């Protein structure tokens, strides 16, 4: 059973992540690549920002009429010979998949990468009921061997280095030559391909997620760079698509708009190596494909977000750009969040799905630099929604008592401008003199969490207001 780190232990998780030299080395190597690739892809597409505007408008319209588009998708999928199932929560979704597997007399289940499957703990439910589950995405396969959860939306094993993967493969693939050499990363990929290829043909059921569901045609869409999704859904007798409700888009044209943004924002590619549209089971004239096609539509808390302060987060297309550019994620990695969805998107989505009480630290895991909103292809105002969660934490007395009293103490002065300006002028002077020309503090009372890892810059001798008033004169 996979042990998920808990979001309520975020401060402890962060401390461990910062002390993990292997993790820190891996994060330094990968963070810049995603950022640079995205910047290049954006520069090479002049209409990139206009596409963002079009996608935001389309998604807002879809969410306002979500019930109508979901019903349209359901009818179109049925017309193509598919089956559509509705799941209110994780338990319902698990049971629907288990029932389909039982009806198929399945023994082996192959899976493509799916974050919603992680969210509902589908693998755990299948394994507890006697099914062998094989992750076919290379990153997901690696973390399955390591008994871990994904640390990134698009690169689940981004926290693992080549040496660690080699060790895991030697343990898991003990039937292969123990003296084999792993010269480079491609040799690891070849071995994984060799081992997984057999599983594709043995699998009775193939499960994939969906990057989009198209209401107009009843199709599901997946994007991959390995082709594992195509093999998973076409070789098994039964193909199950699991997707959350907000993945629906109205038309094929809308899907193409999202596709032009998705890969560029995620990996910097114009488009992924494989972009697959699936529609129903195999027809009589088809040379291959599944005998049955099922779509499981999962709510699991989404519908209660409609019309709320957090509806905008349902525009997310799971590109991972926000976490690639987030200085907090770059410092601690994904596992520290203790959530299926790490980074800025998780800081907003996780409290909405499972409550702010156990996830109160996540909205505070932000410098509010705004990079996440600046790079989001769907223009999701993540900092604004994190502030909404912080307000609710304060109202529900979930923030530490010291912070609540500190804010009240600050508010007392902020509501009295003359007193505030007088006190800040003297506080600046005292702190500036205390720095004794060094310009920074290596230790400050009440700020030890900061100064434990970095110096605190000393303020100027005069406040901004004083300088502004002086320059105006």
Steps between C-alpha positions, in 0.01 A plus 500: 500500500632844408549725798398854405677781687245714678437863405449580868868409551614749236748688724668171599493377140667821385774471761578146384495601133743788555742265678476231228814561293402249230161664452653848495747395233224351285278806533783731394553299183140488381338830597685715248429270206123533525521877548732563204308267268171670578649844441636394160171341395308812598738727310462288187120532497395867461133423568574315825339759727193537277460122517513525880220756491292281266554192717405688817181629341411154366556333835303764691211452260521122540498517879195728492316236297679190628185292544395550137841412356536192720161374385598569139823306550314210659258472208775524239709236677201266517426558131853378428437180698658605827373487858500802732501468879454777757693497829421744777811423702817291507331194648234501228765527229700214649194278512405574139847398379502192723160392361620537141814298577291229669262479204801459273657228719813711494823408673750757369426871461732730305487873572602818330594806709198652672499753782133439575584130548754610761237725655249216548773247595390267222812282504455428869136396447587272208792333679296441815248316283760268349582673170855547374542865401782605268583867442616543139618862504874480570490753782197336660662157459812621682308639796283187510818295544610741772159487672472879477250755377562742210696813585399688184192509278679435170825344627406268788858386565669836458645465851689177420846487341649244259694312769186448709304375198777256412490357852121465487514323162761250620276408793171487306641334187696228678421254219731694264877471478640630830822609324324715241631853462297820501716728292258789478136592553396343170605157628260541792222595259568195282480269800172652619357469148604134486340417836180698441438373146403159636253656742316685223407172332406328826279780631125439497410861583679818401436818699592849384422849616384774267650837428169598346152365426336642187124554536446539125641156411499297823876449468764488772845648434835402649844646434819302562861491384546125538206344318414300810150646507426369150622150586312501829166582342526309173642162607281427805152357448345782703599866503398709802539877491489676835461877500379776728195698391679820401704328225218544249535753216223583250656431157796362308609857425507573875711190556750616237534836677587327826742265326694795358551625856543176693831356380661841456421586862600160634814388316555771241397274212268629224303181556564170677626199306162327533163674509223241497125546451295197611141440405314191611594133469648323199271494199462206263734658246769594756816284506548549873365681804303413813180300500350732763547872564401650836526857626481566875412863572617596849373791707681451833438857614515688169134595479511683835776722356273627223388855573746531790818705545689197369317424175787638291728215611278261301648651183827316575628278216769332716802635311712548814628844392408656834714258699786514248529874564417500873800577725343303786445187290851534353641502854306212659360283217155347478492248785537770765147620418353168614242535226422337165518848348816683610614854433276806461218305333495259794506785749160603363347174380585271793322707770199527269481123450583373848452793736719782623531358852757233406652706218532840666875522437476468122353846415781648710769319297541795267715810469218666303751585229223444245703285260240223513226728370732663248584169328167319538364428149144531634573823691388355835540763778669262743639765741155656541347162588780423744414827672137386519612185681720700737201719585290193577776352714511820702121512535489137619792552743711245311804727486741485797398714796823700480421595141142598581607719791782643293260601224267660752792686651603622153138592417482719809780717364393473132160647589676803654723641222676767706592253772602244236732743322654618827573144619634376166736798472655423836501122444686551170759721662559259789531197270725686258733601786491152649632351176822694572584561138469138397173564321347173618418286803613141544248461784181680599254419780163383365661442157717198575320288239634743241848568640565129555559469124579856383583849626230762545578826315501803730256778410606842386526769769192676363167361389364507146235754602768733636710474186193552279395813693857639488538444124163658427614819671 
